Amino acid sequence: MAILSAPAVAADADQGLKMEAEKIAAAYAENFNQRNSAGIAALYATGGIAVNPTGMHTDIAQIYDGAFKAGFNHNQITVDQVWPLGPDALLAMGEYHITGQNPSGAAIEVKGIWTSTDVREGGTWKIRMLSAMPKAPPPKD
């Protein structure tokens, strides 16, 4: 008779949640790289919000329309940590690397850290709140 220990069951559950967070991140990056602001907005739960250095935003598509207009066109995302918040919620964090070219053709790049609270809505995992902040520059010697 096999007995599963609580840590083994918890590890399996955490791995499953990480896979769900990675699916959201992959869909997010795919929509970003296709410059599909409506597709990104569709990844958010009803009433979802985005928080970035300019503040809190509820019009998700508008944020990304602005980013695409500025010249950003590629996003790489990692999911580094995931924590359960209950049966229908999780907290995730990772890093992002956004690149592109501004209207004058100069390369633009932002690297940062993101955190996300995701919820199950209608049987699908969705972003309830996404916070993204650029990494601070290294200290000058």
C-alpha positions in Angstrom: 0.0 0.0 0.0 1.5 3.3 -1.0 1.1 6.3 1.2 1.5 9.8 -0.1 3.0 12.2 2.3 1.6 15.7 2.7 4.7 17.4 1.3 4.5 15.2 -1.9 0.8 16.0 -2.5 1.5 19.7 -1.8 4.5 19.7 -4.3 2.3 18.1 -7.0 -0.4 20.8 -6.4 2.1 23.6 -6.5 3.6 22.2 -9.7 0.1 22.1 -11.2 -0.5 25.7 -10.2 2.9 26.7 -11.7 1.8 25.1 -15.0 -1.4 27.1 -14.9 0.6 30.4 -14.3 3.0 29.4 -17.1 0.0 28.9 -19.5 -1.2 32.4 -18.7 2.3 33.9 -19.1 2.7 32.1 -22.4 -0.6 33.4 -23.7 0.2 36.9 -22.5 3.6 36.8 -24.3 2.1 35.4 -27.4 -0.6 38.1 -27.5 2.0 40.8 -26.7 4.3 39.6 -29.5 1.4 39.7 -31.9 0.6 43.2 -30.7 -2.9 42.0 -29.7 -4.0 44.3 -26.9 -7.6 42.8 -26.9 -6.1 39.3 -26.5 -4.1 40.5 -23.5 -7.2 42.1 -22.0 -9.1 38.8 -22.5 -6.6 37.1 -20.1 -7.9 39.3 -17.3 -10.8 38.4 -15.0 -13.8 40.6 -14.8 -12.8 43.8 -13.0 -9.1 42.9 -13.5 -6.5 45.6 -12.9 -2.9 46.3 -14.0 -0.5 48.3 -11.8 2.6 49.7 -13.3 4.8 52.7 -12.5 2.2 55.1 -13.9 -0.5 53.8 -11.5 -3.5 51.5 -11.4 -5.3 50.8 -14.7 -8.6 49.1 -15.5 -8.6 49.7 -19.3 -6.2 46.9 -20.0 -6.3 47.1 -23.8 -5.5 50.8 -23.7 -2.3 50.2 -21.7 -1.0 47.8 -24.3 -2.1 50.0 -27.3 0.1 52.7 -25.8 3.0 50.3 -25.4 2.7 49.1 -28.9 2.5 52.7 -30.2 5.7 53.5 -28.3 7.4 50.7 -30.3 7.4 47.7 -27.9 6.8 44.5 -29.8 8.4 41.6 -28.0 8.0 40.3 -24.4 9.8 37.4 -22.8 8.3 36.2 -19.5 9.5 33.8 -16.8 7.4 32.4 -14.0 9.7 32.0 -11.0 7.4 31.3 -8.1 3.8 30.3 -7.5 1.9 30.1 -4.2 -1.7 28.8 -3.7 -4.1 31.3 -2.1 -7.0 28.8 -2.0 -8.7 26.4 -4.4 -9.4 29.1 -6.9 -6.7 31.7 -6.5 -2.9 31.8 -6.8 -0.1 34.3 -6.5 2.7 34.2 -9.0 5.9 36.2 -9.7 8.6 36.3 -12.3 10.5 38.5 -14.6 9.8 40.2 -18.0 12.0 41.5 -20.8 10.3 43.8 -23.2 12.0 45.1 -26.4 11.3 47.0 -29.5 12.1 50.2 -31.4 10.8 53.6 -30.7 9.3 55.7 -33.6 12.7 57.1 -34.5 14.1 53.5 -34.8 16.2 53.4 -31.7 16.2 50.2 -29.7 14.1 50.3 -26.5 14.2 47.8 -23.7 12.7 47.3 -20.2 13.5 44.5 -17.8 11.5 44.1 -14.7 9.7 42.0 -12.1 6.0 41.2 -12.2 3.5 39.7 -9.6 0.1 38.4 -10.4 -3.0 37.3 -8.5 -4.8 34.9 -10.6 -8.3 33.5 -10.1 -10.4 30.8 -11.6 -13.3 32.5 -13.4 -15.8 30.3 -15.3 -13.4 27.4 -15.0 -10.5 29.3 -16.6 -7.6 30.9 -14.8 -7.5 34.6 -15.3 -5.4 37.6 -14.1 -7.2 39.5 -11.3 -4.3 41.9 -10.7 -1.0 42.2 -12.4 1.8 44.4 -11.1 4.9 45.1 -13.1 7.8 47.3 -12.2 11.1 47.9 -14.0 14.3 46.6 -12.3 16.3 49.4 -10.6 19.5 50.2 -12.3 22.6 48.7 -10.7 24.2 50.9 -8.0 26.9 53.2 -9.2 30.3 52.7 -7.6 
